[in-house]
Amino acid sequence: MELKIDYTKSAQQNAEEYFERSKRARRKAEGAEQAILDLERKRKEIEGKKRDEKRIRHVEEKKWYEKFNWFFASNGMLCIGGRSAQQNELINSKHFDDNDLFFHADIFGASVVILKDGVKASQGVREEAAQFAGIFSSAWEDGASTVNVYSLKRPQVSKSKEKGSLGTGSFLLEGEREWFKGMALELAVFMNETTIGLQARPVKFIPEVKIIPDAIGINFAPLKTCNELNISRYMLLRPGKVKKSDAAKLISKALRYPDLDYIMQHLPAGSFSAKEVR
């Protein structure tokens, strides 16, 4: 090792200068080491968040019904609705079974809604499905407060035998309908507080099963369902003047659910009024 000596200074002065240099070098080394540790900690945090997001998306992708509008009624029955004419066709051809009920708002431009195992449902649960059908209809976009809804059984809904006589998403409806008059357009959005799940057929509702408070899981359900489940905190949506994108931001902030795209996908077309209920 080579040492440079300043001959204009005494040995003591040269030693003190080298001592100060060594202290500065040591401080720089310690600072660099801390910076490396901070970067490594941040890297692990980011990777952990990415793993969690990937896991969440992976779980959600497994749920076949999430391609549609959907919710679980207060008794655990699954209810699905089409987001387009093509999805209405798909629901009718692939997911409408003999024990299910068909719901449709009495207005041009509405989702086909199917309550799985609906023929066994109580009047209250049928009303939940009817409210859902009203929410996902053009009545919301029109700014209405209520809409009439009807239901039919599987044999009453079909495509015309004459090819091309009915457009995509349109069906031939026959027989007497069950009517649900004046269904309020009120949608509740809430995080998981009870477990309602697709288990076996028929779906069974397990009441009062709590999950961890920060569990990922957001629900879009008719207000009737929210009230039946005694959900303590939720966002109440009605037709209003707030843009859909802004309503999604309000929901995201209030419920601390970060996925704005997911929220947007599960809201009806139109504008909103949004109120947090506790």
N, C-alpha and C positions, 0 to 999 in steps of 0.2 A: 504494500500500500504506500502510495506517495503522499507526502504532506508538503504543502507550500508554506514557507515561513516568510513573514514580512520582517526584513532585517532592520526596518526603521522602528520596530516595536520591540518591547522586552519580551522575554520568554513567558512571563506571567500574562502580558496582554495577548500574545498569540494563543495561549492556552484558553483564555477567556473567550476569544473570538470563536475558536473551534467548539467550545462548549455551547455557545449561543446557537451556532449553526446546527449542532446536533439536536438541540431542543426544538428548533424550528422544523427540522426534518422529521423528528418524532411526532410533532403535532400534525404535520401534513399526513404522515402515514396513518395516524389514528383517525383523522378525518376521512381519509380514503376508505379505511376499513369500515367505518360507520356508514358511509355512503353505500358501500357494497351491501352491507347488511340491510339497509333500508330498501334498496332496490330489490333484493331477494324477497323481503317480506311483502312488498307490493306485488311482485310477480306471483307469489303464492296466492295472495288474495284474489288477483284477477283470474288466475287459473281455477281457483275454487269456485268463483262466481260463474265462470264459463261452464264448469262441470255441472253445477246446480241447474243452470238454464238449460243445458243440453238434456239433463235428466228429466226436468219438468216437461220440456217439449216432447221427449220420447214417451213419457207416460200419457200425455194428452193425445198424441198421435194414435195411440192404441184404442182410443174410444171411438168406435165406428160412427156413433150418433153425432159427434161433434162437427161433422161436415154439414149438418143441418142446424136449424134453430132447435133448441131442446131445453127441457127442464124435467126434474123429477117432482111429481105431485106430492102432496103432503102424506100420502100413504105409500110412497115409493114407486108408483107407476111411472114409467118413462113416457114422455110426450115429445114428439118430434114434428117439425114443420119445415116445408120446403123454402129455400131462399130464392128460387127461380122457377120458371115454368118447367125447366128440365128436371130440377129436383122434385117438383110436384109429381112428375111422371115416374121418377125413380121410386119415390115413396109409395105410390100406388101399386107399382108392379113388383117391388121387392120387399117392402116392409109393412104392407097392409094385410094383416092376417084375419082369419074368420072371427076371432074373439076381440078384435080391435074396433075402435070407433073413429069415424071420420068427422072432422070439424071444419067448418068454413064460415067466414064472416059473410053476411048478406050484403055484399058490395063487390063491384067489379075491381079486381086486383087484390087478391088475398092469398095467403099461404094455405096449402093443404096441410092440415094438422091431424096427426094420428095419435090417439091415446092407446098405448099398448095394453091389451087385456081390458080395454075400456068397458066391455059389456058387463064386467063384474064391478065396475066402479060405483061408488055412492054418488048421490046427486051433487054433493059438495065438490067431489073430485072432478066430476064432469064440468062443473062450473069453472073450476080452475083451468081446465083444458079449453073451455069456451072463451075465457078471458084471454088466454094466450093466443088463440086464433084471431081474436079481435085486435090485439096489439100488433100482430104481424099482418096487417092488412093496410090498404090504401087509406083507411079511415084515419090512421095516425098521421100520415103525410098530409091529409086534408085538414088536420087540426081539429078533428071531432073529439068530443069527450066520451062518447059512448057509441056502440054499434051493436046491431043484432047478429046473433050467431046461431047456426043450426048444426045438428049432428045426424049422421046416418050410419047404418051398419054395412058390413062388407058386401052383401048381395045387392045393395041399393046403389052401388057406385061401380060404373064400368065405362069402357070406351065404346063408342058406336061401332056396330058391326060393319058399317060402310067405311072403307078405308079413306082416310083423309077428310072425313066429314067433321071431325073435331080437331082443333089445333092442339099443339103441345101444351100440356098442363090443364087441358079442359076435359071434363068427364060428363057422362050421362048419369043423371041423378033421378032416381025413381022412388016412389012410395012416400009415406008420411015421415015428416022430419020432426025431430025434437028441437024445440026452439029455446033459446036463451036470450031473453030480451034485455036491451040496455046494458050490455057488458061494458064496464068502465075501462078505459084505456089507461091502465096504471101498471107500470113495470117496476119491480123491486130488484135491486142489484146488491148482493151481499156476499161476504166471505164465508167460508165453511164454518158453521157453528155446530151443526149436527151432521151426522153421516147419513146420506141417502144414496144408496148405491145400486148398481145393476148387478145383482147376484145371480140367482137362478130364475127360471121362469116358473111361476110368476114372480115378479120383483117383490121383495119384501122390504118394508120400511122398518128400520131399527131406531126407535126414538131415544132421544137424550144420550146419544153416544158422542162424547166430546173428543175433539182432536187437538193437537198442539196449536196454540194461538197464532203462530206465524206460518202455519201450513199454507202452501199455495193451493188455491181453489176458489174460484169466483163463480157465482151463480146468477143467472138472469131468469127470474120467475115472476109469474103474475102476483100482484099484491095479495090476492086471496091465499095463495100458497104461503107466502111470507108470514101472513097473519096466523094461519093455521099452525105453522112451525114455531110461532112465538120468537121470531128472529128479533134480537134486541137492537141491532144497529144495521142500517141499510140506506141506500140511496133510492129515493122514490122519484120515478120519472113519469112525466105526462107530456102530451103534445104541448109545445110552447114555441118560444122564439130563439132559443139557444141552438147554434149550429151543432150538428152531430159531433164534429171533431172537438169542439169546446166542451160538450157534455161528457165526452170520453175522458178528457183531461180532468174535469171535476171529479168524475168517478175514480180515476186513477189516484188522484191526490187524497181524496177522502178515505178510500179503502186501502191505500198503499199497495196498489197492484200495478206494476210497472208496464205491463204489456198493452200498450194503447191499441195495437192492431187487433189483438184478440177481443178487446172491448168493442171496438168499432164493428167487428164482424157479427157481434151478437146483439146489436141494437137495431131496432126497426128503422126504416127509411123515414126521413123527415126531420123536424126540429123538436126541441125538448124544453121542458122546465125540469130542473133538477133540485131536489131538496134532501139534505141529509137528515135522517131520522135516528134518534138515539133513545 
